[in-house]
C-alpha cells in the first residue's frame, strides 16, 4: 500500500457501533470519531494493565467525576446562554424582540441618496 500524507485511515465499522458512539458522544460534545478513539484507548489501557471490567469501570467513573468538578466557567456560561436562548425561542419572545429590533433599525436608517 502506498504511503499516505494523511495521518488518518478509513475503516469499516458496524452501523450499530457508530450509532452507539454517536449517542454517547453527543452529551460529551465529542465527535463520533473522537468517541470511538476514546473507547479504543480505554480498551488498550484495560488490556495492557490487566484491569477487570469492574475495576476499569470504577476508575473511569472516578476520573469522569473528577473532570466534571473541573468544568470551566465558560462552558457553564455557554450552557446557560443556550438554555436562555431556547427558552425565549420557545415562548416567542425572541421572534418579537427581533421584529422590534428590525423596526427600530428601519426607523433609524437614513434613506440612500439616488445617484445623480
Secondary structure, DSSP 8 states (H G I E B T S, - for coil): ----SSS-------HHHHHHHHHHHHHHT--HHHHHHHHHHHHHHHHHHT--HHHHHHHHHHHHHHHHHT--HHHHHHHHHHHHHHHHHHHSHHHHHHHHHHHHHHHH--------
